[in-house]
Amino acid sequence: MRLTRHYTVTIHDGVAVLHHAPHPLWPWYWMDAERYFRERKKAYRRLAESGRPDIREVRGYSLWIDYARDGFEQHTEPVRFWRDQMGLISVWLFNVYNWRTSRVGKLAGLLRKNEVNVGTMDWATFVRKYGA
């Protein structure tokens, strides 16, 4: 389900996983860190206001986001190539903001990581924190 132009959520067995996934009809976009986190908060709010009774947990995976900053419980798991590294490469390339040589080193550093950050929050806490 698309939450914003840049965020989708998949729900499977009561776990909602947020994905940074720009709209496929217009994948090229410009987004610096400030705009990225503003969009992310908007997606959180839309998901919290959806009132879905089938969700028991919200989860996110990222090689660079610190989920503790957003109030999630965070732990690490081993990197999965398709979900984590290839997902980061495709999203990174679509963001015109990253089309500078100075940004290549950041991407390379992230791709060398062995562990991915996993943020989890139970649904009641998520709705209380991000709902209207």
Buried (B, 14 or more C-beta within 10 A) or exposed (E): EBBBBBBBBEBEEEBBBBBBBBEEEEEEBEBEEEEBBEBBEBBBBBBBEBEBEEBEBBBBBBBBBEBEEBBBEBEEEEBEEEEBBEBBEEBBEBBEBBEEEEEEEEBEEBBEBEEBBBBBBEBEBBBEBBEE
